[in-house]
C-alpha cells in the first residue's frame, strides 16, 4: 500500500465509490428491461431482478479484485499500490456492469442469477463462522501442545499443585539457581471453577425456572408486564458492579453468618461469587424458559385440565416435559456464562488455587488464571504464559463435551414430545 493512503482511507473511498455505482446500476437495469417491456416483450423475471442482476454484476468483480489484492498483500506475495488496487477494482466493477447491461433481455433468467448469488452469500457467511471456530481451536491447540511438551500432559491434568511463580526463571534460562520448580497441576483450578459454577447454578436454576413458571402459568398479563422487565434488568448490570457488590456487601455477610454458626470463613471465599453469579444468571434462565413455556400449545394445557388434572399437575406433567429441550438450552447457556465469568471471581474469590471442598475458603477459576498468565511482562515462550493455552484447551474440550451431552438430551426429549 502507498504510504500516503492508509487502509482506512482506501476502504472509505472504495465504499464511497461502489455504493453510488450500485444505485446507478440498479436504475440502469430497471431502465433497460423497462424499455424492452414497453416494446411489448414479456420478461422471464421481475423487473427488480434485472436491477439486482446489474448490481451483482457490478459488485462481484469489484469485490473479487479488492479481496484478491488484500490477500496478496496480507500473505506477502505482492504489494499492490493502493491507488492501483482501488482503480482496478472500480474498473472491474464497471466492466461487469457493462456486460450485464448487454445480457439483460426478456429471455435472460436474471432471477436465477440473483438467487444463486444470495445462496452463495449465505454460504460464505456460514463458512466464515465455521472457519473462525476452526481457527480458534487450532490456535489454542498448537500453543497448548507446546505447553504440554514442557510440563507433561498427565502432570498438568492430574497434578494437584498450581504454583507457577518460578516459571519466569526457566523462561529466562535461570532454572538452575536453586529455586523450587514451577508446578502446573490444573486440578485445583478446575475444582474451583466447578465449585463456583455449581453454587451459581444451584441459585440460578431454581429461582430462574420458578420465576419463569410463575410468569408463564400463574401471573396476570399486567404482573407479567412489569415483572419480566425487572428480572431482565439484572442481565444489563456490568459484572464489575456485581464484583463490587460481592466483595463489599455479600462477602462480609457470609463471614458474619459463618461465624454465627461457629464456622471460619475467609474474606475471599468461593461461596460469595457463587451466590452473586447465581443472581446474575437468573434472567438468562427465567427469560428464555418463559419464552419456551409460552410456546407450548394452549391445547395441551386445556386437554390436561379437561381430564381432571390440577394446574400444578398440568405444569409438572405436561408443560415442563414439552418445554424441556428449551429449558436445557437455557441452563446450558447459563452454565457457559458461569464458567466464563472472571471479574466477580477476581474481586470476591481471590487468585489462590486451592483444592478443597469447603466453599468458605478462597478459590480461583480457569478464566482467572488465564487472564493472570497473559498479563504482566512474561515472555510468550515461558511456561507461565503458555499455561493459559493449556487451560483454555482443556476448558474448550469440557465445554464441547457438555454441549454434546445437552444436545443428546434435547434430541431425545424433542423426539418424544414433538
N, C-alpha and C positions, 0 to 999 in steps of 0.2 A: 504494500500500500504506500502511496505517496505520503511523505511526512506532512505536507500541507493540508491533507484531507483526512480527518480522523474517521474511524469506523462509524461513529455515531452520525457524523455529517453525511457520510455515504449512504447510510441506511435511510436517513431522513430525505435526502434528495431522491433516492430510488423510490420510496413510497410516495413522495410528493409528485413524482413524475408518473408512476404507474397507476395511481388511483384516478386522476383525470383522464388518462388514456383508456382506462377500463370503462368509465362512464361514456366516453365518446364511442368506444367500440360497441357498447350495448345499443346506443342510439343508432349507430350505422347499421347494425344487424337488423334492428326493427325497421329502419327506413328501407333497406334493400328488399326484405321479404314483403314489406307493405306495398312497394311498387309492383312486385310480381303478383300479389293478391289483387291489386286494383285492376290488373290486366285480365282478371277472371280465372287465374290459376289457384287451385286449392292446395295448400301446403300439407305435407305429411305431419309436421309437428306444429305446435302452437307458436305464434309469433315470438313470445317470450323466450322460447327455447333457442330460436335463432339468435336473439340478442345475447343470451348467455353463452352460446357457442362462440360468438365473436370474442366475448370476454375471456373464455377459456383459451382460445387460440392466441390471444394476446399475452395472458398471464403465464401460461405454462412455459413457453420458450424463454421469457424474461427471467422467471424464477429459476429455471434449469441452468441458465448461464450464470446467474448470480450465485447460486449454491455451488455450482462446479468450481467457479473461481475461488470461492471462500474455502472449499475443501482443499484445493491445490495449495492455497496459502497456509491453511491450518497444518497440513502434513509436511510442509516444507518442500513440496515438489517444484513449485514455480510460484514466484511472487508477481501477481498481475498488478500493474499500476491501477490505482483506484479509479481514476477518470476513464481509463480504457475499459475496465470492467463494467462501470456504470453505463458508458456509451454503448458497449456491445450488448448488454442486457436489454436496454431500451430498444435498440435497433432490431434485436431478435424478436422482441415483442411486436414491434411494428410490422416486421415481415410475416409473423404468424397471423396478424390481423388482416393484412392484405390477402394472404392465401385464403383465410376464412371467408372474406367477402366474395372471393371468386367462387368458392364452393357453395355458398348459400343459394339454394334454389328450392322450389316447392317439392321436388323429389328427394332432396337431401334429408337424411334422418338425423336431424340435429338433437332431437330428444335423447337418442341412444348415446350420443357422444357426451351430452351433459350429465346424464345419469351415470355413465361409466366413470366420468371424472369425479362425481360425488362419491361413488363407491371407493375409488382409489384414494380420495382424500380421507375418508373414514378409515380405510385400511392403514394408511400411513400414520394416522393419529393413534390408532390402537397399537401399531408396531412400535411407535416411539415409546409408549408407556412400557411395553414388554421389554424393549431393548434397554430402557433405563433401569428396569428392575434387574435384568441380567448384568448390566454394568455395575450396579451397586454390589450385587452378590459377588461378582468376580473380583472387584477391587478390594472388598473386605477379605475374601478368601485368600488372595495372593499374599497380602500383608500378614494375615493370620498364620499362614504356613511358615513364613519367616519367623514369627514369634514362637510357634510350636517347635521349630528346629532348634531354637535357642534354649528353651526351658523344658521341652518334652511335653507331648500332648497329655500323657497319662498323669504326669506330675501336676499339670495345670488343672485337669478335670477332677482328680481325686485328692489334690492337696488341700490341707486344712489350715494353712498359714498363708496369709497375704501380707507380705512385708517387703515392698519394692524400694525401700528408702535408699539402699546402697547400689541400686541398679545404675546410677549415673557414673559410679566408679568403673564399672565394667564397660560402659559406653565410652568412657574416656581412656580406656586402656590401663586403668589403675586397679584392676581387680585383685592384684597380689599384695595389697597394702595391709592385709590382716583384718579387714572389716568382715563382718558376717555376710554371707552370700544372700542375695535377694531371694525372697520366697514369693512365688506366684500361684499359690493354691487358690482356686476360684470357689471352693465350697462355701466359705464364709460370705462371699459377695453374693452368690446366688441364694444362699439361705436367707440373707437379709431381704433380698428382692422378693422372694416368695412369702416371707413373713409379713412384710408390709402390704403386699398385694392381697394376701389372704385377709388381713384385718380390714383393708379398704373394701373388699368385695363383701365381707360379712356385714358391713354397714350399708353399702350401696344397693345390693341386690334386694334384700327385704324391703327397705324403705322405698326404693325406686319402683319395685314391682307392685307393692301395696298401693303406692300413690297412683300408679297407672290404672290399677283395678278400680280404685275409688273414682277417679276422674272418668273412666270409661263406662262403668256399670252403675254407679250409685249417685254421683254428683249431678246436680241440675245443670242446665245449659249456662245459667248465669254464674254459678260457682265455678264451673269448669273454665269459663271465660276469663276469670281473674286468677284462678289457682295455677293453671298451666304456665302462663307468662311469668308468674312469680318464681316457679320452680326453674324455668329456663334461664332466669337471671343468674343463677349460680354458674351456668356454663360460660358466662361472659366475664366473670371476675378473673383477673390475671392470677396466675399461680404464685407469683411473688407475694401477692396480698394474702393468699391462703398460707404461705410460708410465714409471714409476719404474724398472722392470727394463730398459727400453730405454736410458734416459738414464744410469743408474748402472753397468750391467753390460755391455750389448751394445755401446754406443757406444765406450767405451774399448777394447774388444777389436777392434772394427772399425778404429779408428785405429791400434792397435798392429800388427794384421795387415797393414794397408795400408803402414805404414812398413817392415815386414819385407820387402815386395816392392818397396820404393822408390817408393811412391805417397804422395801427400799427401791425407789425409782430414780434413775438418773435424769438430769435436766434434759439431756438429749436422749430420747428413748424411741423405740420403734412403734409404740402404741399411739403416740401423738400424731405422727404423719399418716399412719394408717387410718385413724379416725377422721382427720381433716380431709384426706384424699377421698375417703368414702363419701363424705358430704359433697365434695366437688364432683363426684361421678354420679350422683343421684339423678341429675337431669338427663344424662346420657341414657340411662336405663328407663327412667319414667317417661320421657318424651317419645322415644322410639317404641317402647312397649305399649304406650297409649295409642299410638297410631296403628300398631298391629292389632290390638284388641278391637279397635273401632272398625277394622277391615273385615272382621268376622261377620258373615251374613246374619242379619237380624232373624231370618227364618230359623236358624239353628237355635237361637235363644227361645223364640216363640214355640217351637216344637217341643223343646225341653220343658218349658213351663206348662204347656198343654198336657204333657204326660204326668204332671203332678210333682215335678222336681221343684225344690225351692230355689230362690235366687242364688244363694251361696252354692248349692249343689250344681246349678247350671254353670256358674263361673268355674267351679273346680273341675267338673267332669266334661264340659262341652267347650267353653270359651278358651280356657287356658291350653288344653291339648291342641285345639285348632290353631292357636296363635303361637305355639311353642317354637317353631322354626324362627320366627321373627324375634321372639324373646331371647333365644340362644344367640342370635346375631347381635342383639343389643348388649348382652352380657359379654360377648367376645370383644366388642368394641371397647367396653369399659375396662376389661382386663388388659387389653393392649395399651390403653391410655394410662392405666395404673403402672404397668411395667415400665413405660417410657417416661414417667414423671421424674423430674430431677430437683427442681427448686425447693419443693416442700421438704424433701428428704434432706437436702443440704442444710436447710435452716432449722429443722426440728429433730433430725435423727443423727446428725453428725457424719463424720467421714471414717469412723473406725470400723474395719472389718471384724465382726465379732460373731463367732459360731456359737450360738446359744438359742435355746427355746424360750427364753424369758423376754417377753416383749417390753419389759420395763427397762431393759438395758439398751445402750446405743448400738445402732447397726448402720450399714450402708447398703447401697444397691449397685447394680451393674452400671446403670447410666451415670451415676455419680462418679464411679471410678473411671469411666471412660472420659468424662469431662476433666477429671483431675489429671489423667495421664496425658491428655492432649494440650494441657495448658502449662505454662512455665517455659523455661529455657532448655529443656531436654533436647538432645539430638534425636532426629527422627529415627535413626537406626538403633537407638537404645532399647533394651527390653521393656523399660517402663512405658515408652511411647507406643511400642508395638503391642503391648498388652491390651490397649484399647481395642485393637482389631481382633485379638483373640477373644476377648469378652463379647465384642459385637457379633462375631461369627456364631458363637455358641447361643447367644440370645436370639439370633436370626433363625437358627435351626429349631430352637424350642418354640418360637412363635409359629414357625411353619408347621410343626407337629400339632400345636394347639389348633391351628386353622384347619388342618386335615381332620382332626377329631370332631371339631364343631361342624364341618361340612358333612361328615358322615351322619351325625345326629340329625342335622337339618334335613338331609335327604331321606332318612328313614321315616321321620315323622311327617314329612311333606307327602310321601307316597301313601302314608296311612290315612291322612285326613283330607287330602285333596279329592 
